[in-house]
Amino acid sequence: MKFRFKDKTFSFPSTLSEITLGQKIEYENKYGKELDNKYKKIIGEEALNKSSKKNIDNDASLEKEKVLTPIQELELTELQIDIACKNFSFFTGIPLEDVKNINIDQVLNVYYSCFEQLNKEEDMKLEDKYLWNNEYWYLNDYKTNHTSDTTFNEFITAKQIVKNFYDLGEGKWDSLPYLCAIFLRKEGESFDEKLIVENSERIKLMYGLPLNIALSVAFFLSVSMIIYMNRLVYSMQQQEVRDQT
């Protein structure tokens, strides 16, 4: 997306596919913790606990459930504008102080044209394959039936999936390149631990992964976590039955 500002032409991504995972990580490392802390301070521990118990996970739901006060709603609106301005500045290169002097509606319209996709996990669909750098990449297909025995290695993998998924939920984006290197593979490629060694060629490659594909990997992990947990529970139940016979 091109636009003019102070007689210069700037670009802003119009879709998540125009943003790399590395750029998203850089942004989160620069602003993520600060913005998360502001959000927690606005909402407060009591409201966060209430929303957690009711499985409320966004500002609109918090407002609907009457968890927020009018002042909190205003502060959240201000925070959302701040997030939009910081994204606008980061991806265009325009100094943040200059961005804050641009018409708010213009900044928000440009921001939401791309980043509203981040909040639409329910619309996300896993593809059989992803075309990137003129090659097809596939999400590793794990067995999902309850008839196969769970090995110790599968248990460790399941545990790591759960841990890393929760890390992502806490904004720890640095783990995602490693997860992509593990679960996103070329056709017929087997997993090799050398792929996830720090600064390996595969890890470096994953930093250039389009964000829409990286988020598909994260979504895949959330689905896999449920499958793994169900399989592990089933396996333990089967073991109890065998122990009793």
BELFEN-V121614 format. One record per backbone hydrogen bond with DSSP energy under -1.0 kcal/mol. NH is the residue of the N-H (numbers start at 1). CO is the residue of the C=O. E is the energy in kcal/mol with one decimal. If there is no record, write none. Layout:
[[NH/CO/E] [NH/CO/E]]
//
This chain:
[[3/10/-2.0] [5/8/-2.7] [8/5/-1.1] [10/3/-3.0] [12/1/-2.4] [18/15/-1.6] [19/16/-1.7] [21/209/-2.4] [22/207/-2.9] [24/20/-2.0] [25/21/-2.4] [26/22/-2.3] [27/23/-2.5] [28/24/-2.6] [29/25/-2.6] [30/26/-1.4] [31/27/-2.9] [32/28/-1.4] [35/31/-2.5] [36/32/-2.6] [37/33/-2.4] [38/34/-1.8] [39/35/-2.2] [40/36/-2.5] [41/37/-2.1] [42/38/-2.3] [43/39/-2.6] [44/40/-2.4] [48/44/-2.1] [49/45/-2.3] [50/46/-2.1] [51/47/-2.7] [52/48/-2.1] [53/49/-2.3] [54/50/-1.8] [56/51/-3.7] [62/58/-2.1] [63/59/-2.4] [64/60/-2.3] [65/61/-2.2] [66/63/-1.5] [67/62/-2.5] [73/69/-2.2] [74/70/-2.0] [75/71/-2.4] [76/72/-2.5] [77/73/-1.9] [78/74/-2.3] [79/75/-2.2] [80/76/-2.4] [81/77/-2.0] [82/78/-2.2] [83/79/-2.6] [84/80/-2.2] [85/81/-2.6] [86/82/-2.5] [87/83/-2.4] [88/84/-2.7] [89/85/-2.7] [90/86/-2.6] [91/87/-2.5] [92/88/-1.2] [93/89/-2.4] [99/95/-2.0] [100/96/-2.0] [101/98/-1.4] [102/99/-1.9] [107/103/-2.0] [108/104/-2.8] [109/105/-2.6] [110/106/-2.1] [111/107/-2.6] [112/108/-3.0] [113/109/-1.4] [114/111/-1.2] [115/111/-2.7] [116/112/-1.2] [117/114/-1.1] [118/115/-1.5] [119/116/-1.2] [120/117/-1.4] [123/120/-1.4] [124/121/-1.5] [130/137/-2.5] [132/135/-3.0] [135/132/-1.5] [137/130/-2.6] [138/185/-3.9] [140/183/-2.9] [155/151/-1.9] [156/152/-2.4] [157/153/-2.4] [158/154/-2.7] [159/155/-2.6] [160/156/-2.4] [161/157/-2.5] [162/158/-2.4] [163/159/-2.4] [164/160/-2.8] [165/161/-2.5] [166/162/-2.1] [167/163/-2.0] [168/164/-2.2] [169/165/-1.9] [170/166/-1.2] [171/168/-1.9] [172/167/-2.5] [173/171/-1.7] [175/172/-1.3] [176/173/-1.8] [179/175/-1.9] [180/176/-2.7] [181/177/-1.9] [182/178/-1.5] [183/179/-2.7] [184/180/-2.4] [185/138/-3.1] [189/186/-2.2] [195/192/-2.4] [196/193/-1.2] [197/194/-1.0] [200/197/-2.2] [204/200/-2.4] [205/201/-2.0] [206/202/-2.1] [207/203/-1.1] [208/205/-1.5] [209/206/-1.6] [211/19/-3.2] [214/210/-2.1] [215/211/-2.6] [216/212/-1.1] [217/213/-1.7] [218/214/-1.9] [219/215/-2.5] [220/216/-2.5] [221/217/-2.1] [222/218/-1.6] [223/219/-1.9] [224/220/-2.9] [225/221/-2.6] [226/222/-1.3] [227/223/-1.9] [228/224/-3.4] [229/225/-2.5] [230/226/-2.2] [231/227/-2.4] [232/228/-2.9] [233/229/-2.3] [234/230/-2.3] [235/231/-2.8] [236/232/-2.3] [237/233/-2.1] [238/234/-2.4] [239/235/-2.1] [240/236/-2.1] [241/237/-1.9] [242/238/-2.3] [243/239/-2.4] [244/240/-1.3]]
//
